[in-house]
Amino acid sequence: KQEVTQIPAALSVPEGENLVLNCSFTDSAIYNLQWFRQDPGKGLTSLLLIQSSQREQTSGRLNASLDKSSGRSTLYIAASQPGDSATYLCASNYNTDKLIFGTGTRLQVFP
Amino acid sequence: NAGVTQTPKFQVLKTGQSMTLQCAQDMNHNSMYWYRQDPGMGLRLIYYSASEGTTDKGEVPNGYNVSRLNKREFSLRLESAAPSQTSVYFCASSGLQGTSFYEQYFGPGTRLTVT
């Protein structure tokens, strides 16, 4: 069964820290992996999409990597800010339109 | 360019009542989706539509029906609401944009409570 796991479920860090969020998937035949941000009471905002042929993608202070052989993706957030506080979700895609979601990591960055 | 829009934002139903959730996208995407999000369960796919005129069941389709009215609109209907359908419902769409295959874009959600 294709599953996606995100650890930790929650994370609290002081402002300014660099941090890493982890995402693991069981099926290495992944087509692409997408990272989302969800603010409380809001919808999902797409942050980064990494295709299987890529190793990483960057957008501003965010960097996402993909290692198919180990079944892992990481989202690196540099110089965290209180505005980064949100739930971060990863989702895998296996060459179909459907995504398989993890349950998310709830991040709190305190001043 | 509004992206993906959903109506209503909030709804309270009594057990047995019916309602339709509306979704529209203005990005000319072929594929559209309905998800539900429950605490501790993550997002689960209810139904999806790969193109106008086609619909397929997702992981949790029981108790729901869908209609792909045209390329822009995809509605979700609860025929006889049950308390187990209390959830947040998200609509999403995807298509080819440059080299971003199947990148999904989400609406703001509908918060449904069934009493």
Interface residues (C-beta under 8 A of the other chain):
Chain A: Y31 N32 Q34 F36 G41 K42 G43 L44 T45 S46 L49 Q51 L89 A91 N93 T96 D97 K98 L99 F101 G102 T103 G104
Chain B: V4 S31 Y33 G40 M41 G42 L43 R44 L45 Y48 A50 G58 F90 A92 S94 T99 S100 F101 Y102 E103 Q104 Y105 F106 G107 P108 G109 R111
